[in-house]
Amino acid sequence: MNRRAIITTLATGLVLSGCGFGQSRLNPFNWFRSDPEEETMEPVFLQERRDSRPLVAQVTQLSVERTPGGAIIRATGLPPQQGWYDADLVNEDRDGRPINGELIYSLRARPPREQTRVSTVQSRELTVATFVSNTVLASTRSIRVTGALNSRAARR
């Protein structure tokens, strides 16, 4: 190899190492990361919606996974008892666009029609996801999912 090829190879290796699992902004794995849970001390007030489903009590996990064309927002919630169903992430923003750089979702589900057991945490968990396009993500700095008692956020 000549000198130019060696220097080019070393420079390319150095640049690509910056895209590793470190803190580089070029690394897509670092684009959104979950922050610690943000507990609310007062009830959460969201815009009045036509969605009749109540908020799930707690949001226990939030992840944003990059995909071709956008990202998948995945949230896990914990209702107070077993049997909650029809869970979904409901966009609380105008036309699905971020407000001041923040996308806000509420985790909503329907309670059981009859009294059910509380049982274990694993038996009550609900996991839901939604897709967000790169067009929306371009103007998004943070994504927040809100439950009745807390919220979780992922920031760029």
C-alpha positions in Angstrom: 0.0 0.0 0.0 1.2 3.5 -0.7 1.3 6.2 1.9 -2.0 7.9 0.7 -4.0 4.7 1.1 -2.7 4.0 4.6 -3.5 7.6 5.7 -7.0 7.4 4.1 -7.7 4.0 5.8 -6.6 5.3 9.2 -8.6 8.5 8.8 -11.7 6.5 7.8 -11.3 4.2 10.7 -11.0 7.1 13.1 -14.1 8.8 11.7 -16.1 5.6 11.9 -15.0 4.9 15.4 -16.8 8.1 16.4 -20.0 6.5 15.3 -19.6 3.6 17.7 -21.7 3.1 20.8 -20.2 6.2 22.4 -21.8 9.6 22.7 -21.5 10.7 19.0 -24.4 12.6 17.5 -23.7 10.7 14.3 -24.7 7.4 15.9 -28.4 6.6 15.4 -28.5 4.7 18.6 -28.0 8.0 20.5 -30.7 10.0 18.8 -33.3 9.3 21.5 -32.5 8.1 25.0 -34.9 7.6 27.9 -34.5 10.0 30.8 -35.4 9.0 34.3 -39.1 8.9 35.1 -40.7 12.2 35.9 -43.2 11.8 38.6 -46.1 14.2 38.7 -47.3 15.5 42.0 -50.6 16.8 40.7 -53.1 15.2 38.3 -52.0 15.5 34.7 -54.3 17.7 32.6 -54.4 17.0 28.9 -56.4 18.5 26.2 -60.1 17.4 26.1 -60.3 14.5 23.8 -63.1 12.5 22.2 -61.2 9.4 23.4 -63.3 7.9 26.3 -60.6 5.6 27.5 -59.0 6.6 30.8 -55.2 7.0 31.3 -53.3 3.9 32.4 -52.1 4.5 36.0 -48.3 4.3 35.4 -45.9 4.4 32.5 -43.1 2.0 33.5 -41.0 1.9 30.3 -40.4 4.0 27.2 -38.1 3.3 24.3 -37.7 4.9 20.9 -36.3 2.5 18.3 -35.0 3.9 15.0 -36.3 2.2 11.8 -35.9 3.1 8.1 -38.2 6.0 7.5 -38.8 6.9 11.2 -38.9 5.5 14.7 -41.1 3.2 16.7 -42.2 4.5 20.1 -42.8 1.7 22.5 -44.3 2.2 26.0 -45.2 -0.2 28.8 -47.9 0.8 31.3 -49.2 -0.7 34.5 -52.9 -0.5 35.2 -54.2 -1.1 38.8 -55.6 -4.5 38.0 -55.7 -7.3 35.4 -58.0 -7.2 32.4 -57.4 -3.8 30.9 -57.6 -3.9 27.1 -57.7 -1.8 23.9 -54.6 0.0 24.9 -53.0 2.7 22.6 -50.7 5.6 22.5 -52.9 8.6 21.7 -51.2 11.7 20.2 -52.1 14.7 22.2 -50.6 17.3 19.8 -52.2 19.2 17.0 -52.2 17.2 13.8 -49.6 14.8 15.1 -46.9 17.5 15.0 -44.6 18.4 17.9 -45.3 21.6 19.9 -42.2 23.4 20.9 -40.2 20.4 19.8 -42.0 17.9 22.0 -44.3 15.1 20.9 -46.8 14.2 23.7 -48.7 10.9 23.9 -51.0 9.6 26.5 -51.2 5.9 27.3 -54.9 5.0 27.4 -56.8 1.7 27.8 -60.3 0.4 28.7 -60.8 -1.0 32.2 -62.3 -4.5 32.6 -66.1 -4.7 32.7 -66.1 -6.8 35.8 -64.0 -6.8 39.0 -60.7 -8.6 38.4 -57.7 -9.6 40.5 -54.7 -7.3 41.1 -52.2 -10.2 40.9 -48.6 -9.7 39.8 -47.0 -6.8 38.0 -46.2 -8.9 34.9 -49.8 -10.0 34.5 -51.0 -6.4 34.5 -48.5 -4.9 32.1 -49.7 -3.4 28.8 -47.2 -2.8 26.0 -48.1 -0.5 23.0 -46.3 1.0 20.1 -46.7 3.6 17.4 -44.7 4.6 14.3 -43.5 8.2 13.8 -42.1 9.3 10.4 -38.7 11.0 9.8 -40.7 14.1 8.7 -42.2 14.5 12.2 -38.9 13.5 13.9 -37.0 16.2 12.1 -38.6 18.9 14.3 -38.8 16.7 17.5 -36.4 17.1 20.4 -38.3 15.0 23.0 -41.1 12.4 23.1 -43.2 12.2 26.3 -45.7 9.5 27.2 -48.1 10.4 30.0 -50.1 8.2 32.4 -52.4 9.1 35.2 -49.6 9.2 37.9 -46.4 9.8 36.0 -44.8 10.4 32.6 -41.6 9.3 30.9 -39.6 11.2 28.3 -37.0 10.4 25.7 -34.8 13.2 24.5 -32.3 13.7 21.7 
